């Protein structure tokens, strides 16, 4: 799973050749911890087809602010460097998977 940061965001997300899903999270966030196994599973399932990873909002305020992330967990779906969709809160794996499929 990719760890996205303020430093690698341009290269890993904006310049990515495949769709990207970022899980905006924080260590103190209970719902964020609950969704982590789903994100890890999807990362394995879509390996090579999409880039799926996490961005710690406390450690990376620039990207968090730039994308107006006010609640966590927030999943933002990118394709060709542009935000295509987002989900806020805990969502079922099937719903997240369907959104990723729509970007492929």
Secondary structure, DSSP 4 states (H G I P E B T S, - for coil): -EEE-TTTHIIIIIT-SSEEEEEEE-TT-HHHHHHHHHHHHHHHHTTTTEEEEEEETTT-HHHHHHTT--SSSEEEEEETTEEEEEEES---HHHHHHHHHHH-
